């Protein structure tokens, strides 16, 4: 499935993988930012920004758009974000 492939690709990035390792027991959200980058936000308060020029940013945007288009992984807690469960 496309969603799982995009998540797996994102977790190949060492920075992203490390962020998820540090936040295993927290809820993680994916948000688009106004400058074209994306950020992962943890319920712990930590965040990780993927710059617009990063290949991983484009994959994250694909995942975000897929979730919105298919109405999956949406949350009322953060209306402009999708949940990310690895």
DRENKE-305562 format. One record per residue (C-alpha): residue number from 0; residue in three letters; x, y, z. Coordinates in steps of 0.2 Angstrom, whole numbers, plus 5000, padded with zeros to 4 digits. Example, Ala and Ser with C-alpha at 12.3 -4.5 7.8 and 13.67 -1.06 7.14 Angstrom:
# residues 2
[0; "Ala"; [5062; 4978; 5039]]
[1; "Ser"; [5068; 4995; 5036]]
***
This chain:
# residues 86
[0; "Unk"; [5000; 5000; 5000]]
[1; "Unk"; [5006; 5017; 4996]]
[2; "Unk"; [5004; 5024; 5014]]
[3; "Unk"; [5015; 5010; 5021]]
[4; "Unk"; [5028; 5013; 5007]]
[5; "Unk"; [5029; 5031; 5010]]
[6; "Unk"; [5031; 5029; 5029]]
[7; "Unk"; [5045; 5016; 5026]]
[8; "Unk"; [5054; 5028; 5015]]
[9; "Unk"; [5053; 5042; 5027]]
[10; "Unk"; [5060; 5030; 5041]]
[11; "Unk"; [5075; 5027; 5030]]
[12; "Unk"; [5081; 5044; 5034]]
[13; "Unk"; [5093; 5043; 5049]]
[14; "Unk"; [5086; 5060; 5057]]
[15; "Unk"; [5068; 5054; 5055]]
[16; "Unk"; [5072; 5037; 5062]]
[17; "Unk"; [5081; 5045; 5077]]
[18; "Unk"; [5066; 5056; 5080]]
[19; "Unk"; [5054; 5042; 5080]]
[20; "Unk"; [5066; 5032; 5091]]
[21; "Unk"; [5066; 5046; 5104]]
[22; "Unk"; [5047; 5047; 5104]]
[23; "Unk"; [5041; 5029; 5103]]
[24; "Unk"; [5028; 5031; 5117]]
[25; "Unk"; [5022; 5048; 5110]]
[26; "Unk"; [5009; 5053; 5097]]
[27; "Unk"; [5017; 5060; 5082]]
[28; "Unk"; [5009; 5072; 5069]]
[29; "Unk"; [5014; 5077; 5052]]
[30; "Unk"; [5011; 5095; 5047]]
[31; "Unk"; [5015; 5105; 5031]]
[32; "Unk"; [5023; 5122; 5034]]
[33; "Unk"; [5020; 5138; 5025]]
[34; "Unk"; [5038; 5139; 5018]]
[35; "Unk"; [5036; 5122; 5009]]
[36; "Unk"; [5044; 5112; 5022]]
[37; "Unk"; [5036; 5099; 5034]]
[38; "Unk"; [5037; 5095; 5052]]
[39; "Unk"; [5035; 5080; 5063]]
[40; "Unk"; [5028; 5086; 5080]]
[41; "Unk"; [5028; 5074; 5095]]
[42; "Unk"; [5016; 5075; 5109]]
[43; "Unk"; [5031; 5077; 5120]]
[44; "Unk"; [5034; 5094; 5112]]
[45; "Unk"; [5049; 5089; 5101]]
[46; "Unk"; [5048; 5093; 5083]]
[47; "Unk"; [5058; 5089; 5067]]
[48; "Unk"; [5058; 5099; 5052]]
[49; "Unk"; [5062; 5092; 5035]]
[50; "Unk"; [5068; 5106; 5023]]
[51; "Unk"; [5059; 5109; 5007]]
[52; "Unk"; [5074; 5104; 4997]]
[53; "Unk"; [5075; 5087; 5005]]
[54; "Unk"; [5069; 5071; 4996]]
[55; "Unk"; [5061; 5066; 5012]]
[56; "Unk"; [5051; 5082; 5013]]
[57; "Unk"; [5043; 5077; 4996]]
[58; "Unk"; [5039; 5060; 5002]]
[59; "Unk"; [5031; 5067; 5018]]
[60; "Unk"; [5020; 5079; 5007]]
[61; "Unk"; [5015; 5064; 4997]]
[62; "Unk"; [5010; 5055; 5013]]
[63; "Unk"; [5001; 5071; 5020]]
[64; "Unk"; [4991; 5073; 5004]]
[65; "Unk"; [4987; 5054; 5003]]
[66; "Unk"; [4980; 5055; 5020]]
[67; "Unk"; [4969; 5070; 5017]]
[68; "Unk"; [4963; 5064; 5000]]
[69; "Unk"; [4958; 5047; 5008]]
[70; "Unk"; [4952; 5054; 5024]]
[71; "Unk"; [4964; 5043; 5034]]
[72; "Unk"; [4975; 5047; 5049]]
[73; "Unk"; [4966; 5064; 5052]]
[74; "Unk"; [4964; 5070; 5070]]
[75; "Unk"; [4953; 5083; 5079]]
[76; "Unk"; [4968; 5087; 5090]]
[77; "Unk"; [4977; 5095; 5076]]
[78; "Unk"; [4966; 5099; 5062]]
[79; "Unk"; [4980; 5104; 5050]]
[80; "Unk"; [4990; 5088; 5053]]
[81; "Unk"; [4989; 5069; 5051]]
[82; "Unk"; [4994; 5056; 5063]]
[83; "Unk"; [5010; 5046; 5059]]
[84; "Unk"; [5011; 5029; 5067]]
[85; "Unk"; [5026; 5020; 5061]]
***
